[in-house]
Amino acid sequence: MRTTLTLEPDVAEKLKREADLHQKSFKETVNTALKRGLGITPPKRKKPFRVKPRAMGLVAGVDALHLNRLADDLEVEAWKDKQPR
């Protein structure tokens, strides 16, 4: 169906950026946005974010818990030094 639609400038700009980003036509981008807004098509599922474990490179025998406590103590001392006396 062919129709005329008056868009607010900010909406038109957002649609143009989406069309360019996904390399789709403006018409297709408008239709997709309307369908999503009306609940006609479900949004695409994004790949779940996963944190990849990394080795910390600590020397054997170093307790990471004590390092965290040391960092906390240093942070508190720095905060105290900044406070007016």
Backbone as ProteinMPNN parsed JSONL, in Angstrom:
{"seq_chain_A": "MRTTLTLEPDVAEKLKREADLHQKSFKETVNTALKRGLGITPPKRKKPFRVKPRAMGLVAGVDALHLNRLADDLEVEAWKDKQPR", "coords_chain_A": {"N_chain_A": [[0.842, -1.17, 0.0], [0.596, 2.16, -0.846], [1.431, 5.217, 0.655], [1.434, 8.549, 2.108], [3.57, 9.929, 4.472], [4.25, 11.97, 7.203], [7.09, 12.67, 8.885], [8.664, 13.447, 11.993], [11.591, 15.499, 12.213], [13.725, 14.408, 13.834], [13.001, 11.739, 14.07], [13.016, 10.918, 11.406], [15.738, 11.243, 10.831], [16.892, 9.349, 12.566], [15.817, 6.994, 11.484], [17.019, 7.076, 8.943], [19.709, 6.784, 9.657], [19.631, 4.196, 10.768], [18.898, 2.734, 8.496], [21.157, 3.128, 6.874], [23.115, 1.981, 8.521], [22.373, -0.734, 8.631], [22.389, -1.325, 6.004], [20.023, -1.231, 4.423], [16.992, -0.417, 2.648], [15.275, 2.754, 2.997], [12.517, 2.504, 3.079], [12.172, -0.211, 3.812], [13.333, -0.13, 6.335], [11.602, 1.633, 7.707], [9.228, 0.105, 7.619], [10.017, -2.149, 9.129], [10.515, -0.944, 11.628], [7.946, 0.003, 12.259], [6.515, -2.427, 12.39], [7.805, -3.672, 14.556], [7.185, -1.843, 16.568], [4.438, -2.118, 16.664], [4.24, -4.644, 17.531], [4.127, -6.761, 15.79], [6.173, -8.298, 14.677], [8.568, -10.158, 16.438], [11.369, -8.743, 18.227], [14.746, -9.181, 17.092], [16.727, -11.68, 18.593], [19.475, -10.99, 20.561], [22.863, -12.054, 20.698], [23.853, -13.641, 23.66], [25.688, -11.891, 26.185], [28.892, -12.789, 27.118], [31.364, -13.396, 29.527], [34.716, -13.861, 29.159], [36.972, -15.968, 30.767], [40.143, -15.036, 32.059], [43.615, -15.528, 32.62], [45.099, -14.296, 35.582], [47.721, -13.887, 35.987], [49.106, -14.031, 38.376], [51.633, -14.568, 40.825], [52.515, -17.736, 42.122], [51.245, -18.507, 45.314], [50.48, -15.964, 46.006], [47.857, -14.329, 47.464], [44.869, -13.395, 46.186], [42.732, -12.244, 47.53], [43.889, -10.882, 49.676], [45.23, -8.946, 48.235], [43.082, -7.457, 47.272], [42.082, -6.443, 49.683], [44.241, -4.854, 50.436], [44.2, -2.978, 48.358], [41.732, -1.771, 48.929], [42.297, -0.65, 51.46], [44.288, 1.208, 50.757], [42.797, 2.89, 49.143], [40.955, 3.954, 50.984], [42.721, 5.347, 52.67], [43.683, 7.275, 50.874], [41.331, 8.679, 50.421], [40.826, 9.693, 52.976], [42.984, 11.445, 53.221], [42.231, 13.469, 51.51], [40.141, 14.702, 52.764], [38.889, 17.563, 54.565], [40.51, 18.866, 57.487]], "CA_chain_A": [[0.0, 0.0, 0.0], [1.375, 3.392, -0.951], [0.848, 6.298, 1.457], [2.33, 9.651, 2.444], [3.761, 9.963, 5.915], [5.07, 13.098, 7.641], [7.888, 12.274, 10.049], [9.398, 14.499, 12.687], [12.985, 15.459, 11.747], [14.588, 13.511, 14.608], [12.611, 10.365, 13.738], [13.507, 10.662, 10.05], [17.198, 11.098, 10.904], [17.172, 8.05, 13.203], [15.506, 5.954, 10.497], [18.056, 7.118, 7.9], [20.927, 6.184, 10.218], [19.397, 2.749, 10.873], [18.93, 2.184, 7.136], [22.562, 3.104, 6.454], [23.846, 1.043, 9.371], [22.034, -2.117, 8.271], [22.437, -1.397, 4.542], [18.686, -1.549, 3.935], [16.306, 0.757, 2.119], [14.524, 3.538, 3.969], [11.182, 1.889, 3.137], [12.269, -1.448, 4.593], [13.627, 0.258, 7.714], [10.359, 2.169, 8.278], [8.314, -1.026, 7.822], [10.522, -2.955, 10.249], [10.294, -0.184, 12.865], [6.505, 0.0, 12.539], [6.12, -3.78, 12.806], [8.299, -3.894, 15.923], [6.411, -0.987, 17.456], [3.083, -2.659, 16.774], [4.317, -5.995, 18.084], [3.819, -7.741, 14.746], [7.311, -9.213, 14.597], [9.394, -10.058, 17.651], [12.717, -8.24, 17.974], [15.767, -10.22, 16.948], [17.452, -11.983, 19.83], [20.904, -10.717, 20.499], [23.724, -13.078, 21.265], [24.079, -13.297, 25.064], [27.016, -11.419, 26.544], [29.641, -13.767, 27.909], [32.665, -12.953, 30.011], [35.71, -14.911, 28.967], [37.953, -15.957, 31.858], [41.531, -14.78, 31.681], [44.583, -15.757, 33.693], [45.486, -13.028, 36.202], [49.168, -13.776, 35.957], [49.648, -13.879, 39.724], [52.681, -15.492, 41.232], [52.011, -18.762, 43.036], [51.362, -18.141, 46.715], [49.899, -14.637, 46.231], [46.426, -14.446, 47.721], [44.171, -12.273, 45.559], [41.88, -11.617, 48.54], [44.712, -9.921, 50.407], [45.491, -7.831, 47.323], [41.87, -6.632, 47.27], [42.04, -5.72, 50.961], [45.275, -3.827, 50.364], [43.685, -1.929, 47.474], [40.691, -1.065, 49.683], [42.954, 0.151, 52.494], [44.948, 2.338, 50.101], [41.741, 3.791, 48.681], [40.439, 4.648, 52.171], [43.744, 6.299, 53.096], [43.684, 8.383, 49.912], [40.106, 9.448, 50.663], [41.013, 10.418, 54.235], [43.933, 12.534, 52.977], [41.549, 14.537, 50.772], [39.116, 15.305, 53.612], [39.383, 18.699, 55.371], [40.774, 18.489, 58.884]], "C_chain_A": [[0.892, 1.239, 0.0], [0.668, 4.48, -0.153], [1.891, 7.385, 1.678], [2.377, 9.763, 3.957], [4.658, 11.15, 6.252], [5.765, 12.701, 8.94], [8.515, 13.498, 10.693], [10.865, 14.375, 12.287], [13.874, 14.481, 12.509], [14.281, 12.047, 14.304], [13.147, 9.996, 12.359], [15.015, 10.433, 10.055], [17.587, 9.755, 11.508], [16.911, 6.914, 12.219], [16.554, 5.907, 9.389], [19.346, 6.469, 8.398], [20.801, 4.668, 10.331], [19.481, 2.088, 9.499], [20.37, 2.075, 6.643], [23.354, 2.052, 7.22], [23.62, -0.401, 8.941], [22.0, -2.345, 6.762], [21.108, -1.884, 3.968], [18.049, -0.272, 3.421], [15.556, 1.474, 3.238], [13.146, 2.923, 4.17], [11.194, 0.648, 4.025], [12.513, -1.14, 6.076], [12.382, 0.802, 8.41], [9.387, 1.032, 8.564], [8.734, -1.88, 9.016], [10.257, -2.254, 11.579], [8.814, -0.173, 13.241], [6.042, -1.37, 13.027], [6.575, -4.073, 14.232], [7.477, -3.086, 16.922], [5.002, -1.497, 17.681], [3.071, -4.076, 17.331], [4.009, -7.077, 17.071], [4.951, -8.751, 14.596], [8.139, -9.063, 15.869], [10.769, -9.49, 17.305], [13.707, -9.394, 17.874], [16.469, -10.431, 18.283], [18.926, -11.715, 19.623], [21.656, -11.867, 21.145], [24.012, -12.705, 22.723], [25.529, -12.883, 25.312], [27.689, -12.446, 27.436], [30.988, -13.158, 28.297], [33.629, -14.114, 29.859], [36.725, -14.85, 30.108], [39.364, -15.753, 31.316], [42.421, -15.074, 32.884], [45.014, -14.403, 34.251], [46.998, -12.84, 36.209], [49.785, -13.563, 37.33], [50.703, -14.941, 40.0], [52.079, -16.497, 42.208], [52.253, -18.327, 44.475], [50.82, -16.753, 47.029], [48.394, -14.8, 46.355], [45.72, -13.202, 47.175], [43.274, -11.542, 46.555], [42.657, -10.563, 49.323], [45.05, -8.72, 49.527], [44.284, -6.899, 47.272], [41.76, -5.825, 48.555], [43.06, -4.584, 50.968], [44.804, -2.66, 49.494], [42.609, -1.108, 48.179], [41.306, -0.147, 50.736], [43.622, 1.386, 51.891], [43.926, 3.367, 49.626], [41.17, 4.599, 49.845], [41.443, 5.693, 52.641], [43.784, 7.507, 52.167], [42.467, 9.274, 50.124], [40.251, 10.296, 51.926], [41.938, 11.619, 54.038], [43.267, 13.716, 52.282], [40.523, 15.277, 51.622], [39.705, 16.475, 54.396], [39.528, 18.294, 56.838], [40.288, 19.524, 59.836]], "O_chain_A": [[1.839, 1.328, 0.781], [-0.546, 4.65, -0.265], [3.083, 7.169, 1.462], [1.35, 9.699, 4.631], [5.717, 11.315, 5.647], [5.12, 12.431, 9.953], [8.855, 14.467, 10.013], [11.344, 13.267, 12.046], [14.694, 13.794, 11.899], [15.184, 11.212, 14.282], [13.668, 8.899, 12.162], [15.514, 9.54, 9.37], [18.506, 9.096, 11.021], [17.701, 5.974, 12.133], [16.938, 4.826, 8.944], [19.995, 5.712, 7.676], [21.745, 3.938, 10.029], [20.064, 1.013, 9.355], [20.76, 1.06, 6.066], [24.16, 1.323, 6.641], [24.559, -1.195, 8.891], [21.629, -3.423, 6.297], [21.059, -2.806, 3.154], [18.514, 0.827, 3.724], [15.243, 0.891, 4.276], [12.662, 2.831, 5.298], [10.329, 0.481, 4.884], [11.968, -1.807, 6.955], [12.128, 0.476, 9.57], [8.784, 0.992, 9.636], [7.894, -2.285, 9.82], [9.828, -2.887, 12.544], [8.47, -0.324, 14.413], [5.262, -1.461, 13.975], [5.828, -4.649, 15.022], [7.118, -3.582, 17.99], [4.437, -1.328, 18.761], [2.005, -4.641, 17.574], [3.666, -8.197, 17.447], [4.697, -9.941, 14.407], [8.379, -7.944, 16.321], [11.281, -9.73, 16.211], [13.526, -10.444, 18.492], [16.764, -9.478, 19.004], [19.534, -12.154, 18.647], [21.14, -12.556, 22.025], [24.38, -11.563, 22.997], [26.462, -13.44, 24.735], [27.096, -12.914, 28.409], [31.649, -12.498, 27.496], [33.388, -15.21, 30.365], [37.28, -13.785, 30.383], [39.713, -16.247, 30.244], [42.012, -14.886, 34.029], [45.266, -13.468, 33.491], [47.485, -11.729, 36.42], [50.865, -12.982, 37.443], [50.656, -16.053, 39.473], [51.229, -16.143, 43.026], [53.332, -17.84, 44.814], [50.708, -16.391, 48.201], [47.739, -15.34, 45.463], [45.951, -12.09, 47.651], [43.079, -10.333, 46.429], [42.142, -9.479, 49.6], [45.146, -7.597, 50.022], [44.447, -5.68, 47.231], [41.387, -4.653, 48.522], [42.775, -3.487, 51.448], [44.987, -1.497, 49.853], [42.575, 0.115, 48.043], [40.886, 1.0, 50.885], [43.531, 2.48, 52.449], [44.166, 4.572, 49.702], [40.928, 5.798, 49.707], [41.055, 6.812, 52.977], [43.907, 8.641, 52.63], [42.568, 10.496, 50.016], [39.855, 11.462, 51.952], [41.71, 12.683, 54.613], [43.703, 14.854, 52.454], [40.078, 16.362, 51.248], [40.852, 16.421, 54.84], [38.759, 17.481, 57.351], [40.432, 19.364, 61.048]]}, "name": "protein", "num_of_chains": 1, "seq": "MRTTLTLEPDVAEKLKREADLHQKSFKETVNTALKRGLGITPPKRKKPFRVKPRAMGLVAGVDALHLNRLADDLEVEAWKDKQPR"}
